[in-house]
């Protein structure tokens, strides 16, 4: 494809950093050994996995024996929530989470409801933030787990998880956080934030798809949960199966670069996001979803009155021949096949009609021509609104 692509869907996935791919290539070609093999060839693969485990641990302030490699955040979330439910059910069968969580958390909790567990789904305020008083009222003596996403994937809203985890621990509950959108973008330290279980994926931080990590606390408050996958005892018995060595190496390298370059990336991306947002807000009938202060620096969830988001997305990604293709989304890529409005925006008080008017722009550190984006969005909005007599 020779057409220029302006990619603004980085919360769905990021491109692989060429430096990460370079690190992975030997393990996709000549250094292909199984990391569980005891011969010298296998030991070299094992050492590469060991190095990557250290790089992941360093990024989040964990110890290496607390890191379990998975196929991504969704698998990590399933292992964590189902594992806690099984291991701690004698203490209680109550779980607290948030109505704006990723579907991996919500669907897992709904599954556990069919198995006799009670789940409280906390509401959020109109800006997407939790009311701490509501959180405190929801956590009970039989609550075994509180799961709160650190940064929302659709709006970028940052929840006060340190405050919540402290209260949850005071009530004897464990605290889990889906940090898929925060790890590698803002500082995340499991001890400072009081996190017992943490999940994230490589492909959100310029790493490969199909690999992620689960942090399970073993220091101070050791957590022991049963394995979800059996058959060989890999990953200290937590997750059996031949390790994805190239993917793990890529995850480790992506974590290393994120650790080194986080502050520089934030400054660059925030400047682009703020300029793009300010120009788009000049369009009549436009609004931003989510708290403007407690929000990740790369995300804009924006609504355009009278503009169907699907039509706008299609218009931007199917432009005239001499125009760049612009990729944006209207929410989580994991629910993109659904024709339902965003559950996150509905939970924040938007009507279904308003939710269908919203798109998400998520920047990365690559410099792009923002004026091309602004002009293309304006052009498409003018056209779509001309078709919409209710706006006119």
N, C-alpha and C positions, 0 to 999 in steps of 0.2 A: 504494500500500500504506500503510494507516494504522497498522498494527501497529508498535510500537516495536521497533527493531533495536539490539541490543548487539553491536557488531562487534569480534571478537577474532581476526581472521585477517589482520592487517596485514602479515605476512611474505609472504602471497600477493599482496596488492595493498593500496594505501592509497587513500582517497578523494582527489580532486583538491582542493587548497587553493583556496578561492574567489579568493584573490589571484592564484594561478597561472592559473586559468581566465579571470579578467578580463584578464590580460596577453595570453592567447592569442586572445581573441575578435576583435579587429580583423583578425587574419590568417586567421580562419575566415569573415569576412564581406567587408568592403569592401577590405581590404588583401591581396588574394589573389594577388599577382603571383608568378611563378616567380623564385626567388632567383638563377637563372643568367641571366636576361634582362638585357641591357645598357641598356635604357631606364630612365628615371628611376623608373618604377613598380617595376621589378625591383630597381633599386639599393636602394630602401628596404627591400625584403624581405631583400636580401643584408646590409644593415647590421644588421637584427634578428638574423640568424643569427650574424653576427660578434660581436655583443654577448653572445649566449647562449654562444658558444664560450669567450669570456673568463670568463663566470660559471662554467662547468664547470671550466675550467682552474684558476681561483682556488680552487675547493673542494678540489682534490686536489694542488695545488702543482705544476702542469704549465705548459707553454707552450701557447699556442693552436694552434700548428702541429702539436702532438702529439695533438690531439683529432680523432677521426673520428666523425661521427654515424652511428648505425645504427638498426635497428628495435627494438633491445633488447639485453639481455645475451646471449641465445642466439646471435644473429647475430654479435655482437662476439666471442664465444668461438670460434665456427666460423672467422671470419676470422683470428683470432690463432693458434690451434693449427694449422690447416691451412696457414696462411701460413708459420709457422715450419718446419713439416715440409717444405714445398717448398723454402724458401729455404736451409735449413741442413742438408739431407740429406747433403751431401758431407762434413760434419764428423762426422755420426753419425745413427743412426736410433733412438735411445733416448730415451724420454720418461718422466718420473716424475710421478705424480699420487697422489691419495689416494682410498681406497675410499669415503669419505663425501662426495665431491664431488657437485655438482648433476649431473643426468642430461645436461645440455648438454655438460659436460666429459667425462663417462664415455662417452657415446655417440659423441662425436667421436673420442675415443681408440680406442674399439673399431673404428670405421671405419678409422682409420689402421693398425690391426693387420692389416686385410685387404689393405693396400697395402705390407706388408713392414716396418712399423715395430714395434719392441718397446716395450711399455709396462709399467712397474712400478707396480702399484697398492698404495700403502703402507697397511698396517693401522693402526688407531688403538687406543689403550688403552680400557679400559672407560668412562672419563670423556669419551671423544671426542677427546682430545688426542693429537697425534703424539708418539712417542718420538724425540727428536732423534738418538739413536744409530742408530736404524733408518733415519732419513732420510739420515744421512751414509753409511751402508753402501750405500744404493741408488744414489747419484749416482756415475756413472762418467765416464771420459774421453770416451766417445762419447755422453754425455747432452747433448742439445741444448736441452731445455726441462724445467723443473720447474714444475708448476702446482699451487698450493695455495690453496684457498678461504680467505679471511680470516675470515669469520664463517659458521658453518654455518646454513643456512636452516631446518633442522628443530629443532636444539637450541640455537642461539645460541653454541655454543662458539667461542672466539677462538683461532686458531692463532698461534704465535710466528713470523710470516712474516719479520720483519726478520732474525732469527737464521738462518732457512732460506735466505733470499735471499743473505745474505752468504756462506754456505758454497757455495751453488750457483755464485755468481759466481767464487769461488776455484777451482772445478773447470772453469770455462769454459762453464758452462751459463747460459741465460737464465732469468729468473724471471717467471712470470705469476701473477696472482691474480684470481679471481672475487670482486670486492668488492661484489656486488649488495646484500648485507645489511649492509654496514658503511659505505659511502659515504653521507654525510649524517646518520649516526647517531653515529659516533665519528670523531675526527680521523683522516684518511687523507692522508698526504703521500707521494707516489711516490718522492721522493728519500730521505727519512728511512727508509722501509721497504724501499728497494732494489728497487722494482718496475719491470720493463721493459715489461710489458703488463698493462693493468687494464681490467676490464669492469664495467659496471653499467647499470641501467635506471631510467627516470624514475618509473615507477609504484610504486616502493618508498619514495619520498620525497615523496609528495603531488603528483606530477606526472602527466602523461597516460600512458596505455598506448601501446605501439607506437613508442617512441623510447628510445634509449639511447646510450651512448658507449663508444668504445674508445680507450684511451690507448696510444700506441706511442712508446716513448722515442726521441727524436732528439738529446738532449743527452748529452754524456759518452760514452755507449755507443750510438751510433746503430743502430737496428734498421730494416732494410728488408725488407719482406715483400711478396709479389705480391698483386695485387687478386684478390678472389674473384668480384666482379661487374664486368663490363665493359660499356661502352656510353655513352660521353660524358665520362668522365674526371672526374666530380664528386669532391668531397672529396680533392683533390690526387691523383686517380687511384686512390684506395684503394677507393672504393665508388661506382660509377656509379648514377645514378638521381636523379630530381627530388627535391629536399630537401623533407622534411615540415616546412615552416616553422612552422606552429602548434605542432606537437609539440616542435620544437627550442626555440622560444621558451619553451614551458612547462617544458621540462627546465632551461633556463638559470635561469628564475625560481625553480624549486624548489630548485636548487642554491644560489642566493643566499640564500633564506630558511633553508635548512639550515645554511649557513655562519654566519648571524647568530644562530640560535635553538637550535643544537645543545645547548649546555650546559643551557639552561633546560628544554628538552624532556626531556633525560636525567633530571634531578632529578624531574620530575613523573611520568614514566613508570615510573622505577625504584620510586618509592614505591607506585604502584598495583600493579605486578608483585609486589613483596615482600609486600604485604598479602594479595593474592589467593592467592599461593603458600602463605603461612603458614597461612591458613585451610583450604585444600584438603588440606594435609599432615596435618591433624587427622583426616581420614577414614582409617579402618582400611585397611591394605593399599595404601598410596599411596607412590609414590616419584618422585623427580626424575631425569630423564636428562640427563647432561652435567655437566661440571665446574662446580661452583657458584661458583667465583671467576673463572675465565677464561671468562666468558659475557656476551653482550650483555644489556643491562638491560631489554629489552622482551619477552624470550622465556621461556616456561615450557613445557618438554616433560615431561609428567607421566603416570605410569601408574597405573591403578586395577585392582588385582587382581580378576579375574573379571568384568570389564566390557568388552564388545566396543566398540571405539572407534566403529565405524560406527553401531551402535545408539545410542550416546550422542550422537553428532553429529546424528543424525536426530531424537532426542528433544528436543534443545535447540533445533533449528531448526523444529520443528513442535509448539510448545507449545499449552497451552489458550488459548482466545480472549483471555482477559484478562491473559496473561503475555507478556513480551517475547520476541522471537525472538533467540536467542543463536547467533552464528556462530563456530565453532572448526574446526580441521582435524586430520587425523592425519598430516600430513607435507607434502611439497611439492605445490603445486597443479598442477605440471607433470606429476605422475604420479598424479593423483587418480583417473584412470579405471582404474588398475591395481588388481587385487585382491591383489597381492603385498604382504607386509609391508614396512615401511620398510627399505631397504638401509642407511640410516644407523644405525638402531637394531640391526640384525643385526650390522653391523660393530663395534658397541660391545659385543657379547657377549650381547645379549638373545636369548631363544628366539623362534621365530615366534609362539608363543602370547602371550608377554609383549609383543612388538612390536604385536600386534593389540589390546592393552589400553591403548595410549597415545594421547594427544591433544596438540596444540600450541595454546597460547594466546599470541597476539602482540598486545600493546597498542600504542596510539598515544597522542598527546598529548591526545586528547579525554577529558574527564572522564565516567565512566560509573558507574552504580550497581553497584558490585562485589558488594554483598550480594545483589542479585537474581541475579547469576551464581552465587555460592556456593550459594545455596539451590536454584537450578534444577539445578545439577550434583549436589548431594547427593540431591535428590529422584529424579533419574533413576538415580543409582547404586543407591539402595535398591531401586528397582523392578527394574532389570536384574539385580541380584544375587539378588533373590528368585526369579528365573527360572533362576538358575545354581546347581544343586545342588552342583557341585564346590567353590564358594566357601563355601557354607553348611556 
